[in-house]
Amino acid sequence: MKLRLTILILGAVLLDMPAAGVLQPVVIGSKKFTESYVLGEIAKRVLEEAGLPAEHRQGMGGTIILWEALTQGAITSYPDYTGTISEEILKTRGPMSQEEMSKELSRRGIGMTGDLGFNNTYALVMRRERARRLDIATISDLRKHPELVVGVTHEFLRRNDGWQPLVDRYGLKMRDVRGIDHALGYVALANGTIDLKDAYSTDAKIAENNLVVLKDDLGFFPQYRAVFLYRLDADRRVPAALRRMEGTLSDARMTQLNAVAEQTKDYSQAASLYFRDAARGKPASLASNITRWTARHLLLVGLSLFFSILIGIPLGIWASRPGLVSQLILGTTGLVQTIPSLALLALLVSIPVLGISPVTAIIALVLYGLLPIVRNTATGIQDIAVPLRESAAALGLEPRAQWIRIFLPMASRSILAGIKTSAVISVGTATLAALIGAGGLGEPILSGLNLNDPATILQGAIPAAVLAFFVQMSFDFLDRLLIPKGLRIGANRG
Amino acid sequence: MIELQGVSKQFGALVALNPIDLVFEARKTSVLIGPSGCGKSTILRLIVGLLEPSTGRLRFDGTIISPETILQLRRRMGYVIQEGGLFPHLTARQNILLLPTHLGRPREEMQARLVELSELARLPRDSLSRYPVELSGGQRQRVSLIRALMLKPDVLLLDEPLAALDPMVRASLQTELKAVFQHLNQTVVLVTHSMAEAAYLGDRIVLLREGGIVQAGTFGDLRDRPADGFVSEFINAQRRLVVS
């Protein structure tokens, strides 16, 4: 309990340092696809023009994560679509008017702006020439072609207005259906790995990749009018500013902004287009971006490593004594390691007091970093020969002094090796922290993945690899400093 | 100095030591000897508190040896084991000064004591700054002996200190041990399986077999007035080994 408090305080102090003392900015979230990024960026500008400092947490995840973040207060507002709100958030059967939706949401402390002007509904897309060759123009035409390979997003696979209800409605019998990331799906479509995927009707990639939208001849897909959701307890100027965007974006306009965003790999430039001002804010230079991401990354890794060591070494000492407790400690820390990192993040996010925050990311990293430290501490101590343990006792040192002067120094090589492993793993795992808006080098990796832009991915991946290498090197240096010379000579002589 | 009253030790069903009474006198070298598994090391480990007796009690200079008293009593004992028991992450000097430093003993006094004991144990000066892996077996035992003697212990406990050494080194260390004991007028309890070593170093020899005392006395007593056939057999077996 006391520890968690410390983590919370430290996390809050260090991670929110730039914001502390200054006016708290309005935090806008966005989902992990281009249009949402662009809308988030536009909202940020709209708020800033209204005199409200705003921050945009890009591409935080899917609907559930954004909704949780909004209701928990980690973000103040994010863009969503009426179809998603009724089907996924309110889980209603049948159509619902925007008024009804707004009323229903207000009971949960959330407000909704009016329609921004465009309908971005789901659509099924194919390569134009393949559709022509197979003579497919509508979704009903797919009944004749159960052999086509389908690759849809994981979210679409699960949605109430997604793949399964669509199949039921149209009576489709597709044999090969896979879940695939949205951006990667376009690549798979282009190289022929899949024939069919889900898309958004304003998606710039449809025109760009020469794809054709299959006609929804049975009218299955609901309306997806874009709106902004916001917390009702937000500053009154926030909804007022957001409402200025109502009805300002047509389908064509949105498709154009999406296309600009994807071509320039720059969401703020697309947002600037919305305001039709050429004099857009100077984008941050690549070097300063990488520096910022890396600093944040190091902070995440450093903090989590610090706590892993603080918890891991005492646990390791405890686990070094044979018995049930030892097996319990090693078993539990080992179990945590087997949970996929994404699943662990999702689990932690669902705990109310944690939610979407950098603290959650740090807790996940601490848990991940424990096993190597605990195990190496325990084995390092267990490896001390019995005659030496007895000599330490027979000499007349009290137990505490035996640990500090003899056992821990003798196990130092093993303990340091565990810390090193933990640190290197942490540098890699910390890239996932960006998924829940904790920042770091995962940020460019995620947006690059979304944009299908290897260059952006590398802006995060290369510094992360260099960082891991650097961490490894500095620990090799620390070895010389911290491991007693007598042990190092011993190891060299075998 | 050390007194055992009805002391026995069992490990589960295994009897390591039957109830025995035994006294180790001050300023004498007492030797515990016997074949493997006779309980000689068990007695030493009971004295230094690494084991607790199953029955009976041990007294050290009048104080009963118990978990409550053992920490203070250990600081009045010096304990040397077969491989020396030196800590590999410390140099010879650090090993020797570990406890005195921890207890905050005066530096100059300890430095003088270190020099005195190094000369007595014939430890080359430069080996003090070496780590245990860099020392020979004989040097390691010398360092271990110095470490045990630093705080002028009331009793020196030696558990087969020479067993792992080659014969040449062994012979010279034997001579030095004797000189050190005499010079310091030291109370010593030595465990060995070599009758020659026992005869050379011991004022009194306690011969054990299967967890019990067979005979206690001087080497002359054991040789001239053996309590039973086992005693003569044990002495002669080792003698034959030397002759053949």
Interface residues (C-beta under 8 A of the other chain):
Chain A: P387 L388 E390 S391 A392 A393 A394 L395 G396 L397 E398 A401 R405 I406 P409 M410 S412 P484 K485 G486 L487 I489 G490 R493
Chain B: V48 G49 L50 L71 R74 R75 M77 Y79 I81 Q82 E83 G85 L86 F87 P88 H89 L90 T91 L98 L99 H102 Y131 P132 V133 E134 R147
